[in-house]
Amino acid sequence: VMSLASEVITSFTPQVIFGMFGGFVGGIYGINKKGYDVKVSLILIFTAVVAGSAISEVLQKKFGLTYLLPLCLISIPAGAFSGYLMVALDIVSPKFAAQVAEKIGEKVVENIDK
């Protein structure tokens, strides 16, 4: 158990944390104008944070980028993309977008209840 906790803690480098923040800012920006309900908004923000941290981790490990501010700024569009993805789904098929949001919400609630 201790090794898992220490591995999780060490994976949150400053670069990943700044990437998460950039993803969060981008996610807020991406969903801001649409007015989703709380459940969908939280799912999209979580997705944006994961996208931002993933981008910053790849840039750090593969390309050696260690500067925090550029990683944060590069992660913002990645986070915004997750919000815009739902908007695009909503434009193409509002009924399908509602079904996707409902299914994802149900899965998240099921996993939290376990």
N, C-alpha and C positions, 0 to 999 in steps of 0.2 A: 504494500500500500504506500509506503513511504517513497519508494522509487518512482511510482506513478505520479505522486504529488510533486516530487522534485523535478521530474521531467516536464510536467505541465508548467511549473514556475519558471524553469529555465527557457522554455520555448517562447515566453513572452518577453522578448528582447525589446529595448526601446524602439527599435525600428518597427517591430510588429505592433507595438502599442500605438505609435504614431500613425501607422497604416490603418489600424482599427478606428482611430479618431477621424482620419480622413474619410474612411468609408462611412462612418456615422454621419459626418457633415454632409457628404454626398447623398446619403440615403434620405436625410431630412429634406434636403433640397429637392430630391427626385419625387417625393410623395407630398410635398407641401401644398401644391396647388390642387390636388385631386380631391382631398377630403375623405380619405378612407376611414373606416371604423377602426377602433383601437386594435382589434385582433390582427387585421390585415397590415396595419401600420407597423406593429411590433414585428411581425414576420418579415416585412420588407426591410426594416431597419436592421434586424439580425442578419439577413442575407447581405445587406450592404456592408456591415461590419466584417463579416467573414470574407467578402470579396476584397475589401480594402486590406485586410491583414494578409490574405493570400498573395495579392499583388506585391505588397512590400516585402514579404518573405522571399518571393522569387527574385525580386530585384536585388535584395541583399545577398542571397546565397549564390545565385547564378551570375550576376553581373558585378557584385562587390560594391553596390551602392549603399553607403552607410550613413549618409547625411539625412537627418531626421526631417527637416522641412520639405525637401523635394519628395521624400517618400510620402509624407502626409498630403502634399498637393497632388501627386500622381494618383493617390488612392481616392481622391474626391470623385473624379469621373466614374471610377469603378463602382462606388457606392451609389452615385446618381443613376447609373445604368439599371440597377435593380428596381428602383422606383419607376423608371421609364419603361421597363419591361412590362410591368403590370398595366401601365397606361396603354401601351401598344396592344396588349391582349384585350383590354377593355374597348379599344377602338375597333379592333378586328371583330370581336365577338363578345359583347357585354355578358351574354348568358354563360359562355364558356369561362370568362374571367371570374364571374361570380362562383361558378362551380369549382374552379381551381382554388380560389381563396377559401371556400368552405371546406374542401378536402384537406388542404394544408392546415387549416385551423383545427380540424378534427384530429389530424395526426399529432399535431403539437400538444393538444389537450390530452390525448391518449398517452403520449410519452411522459407528460408531466404527472399524470395520475398514477403511473406505475411505481 
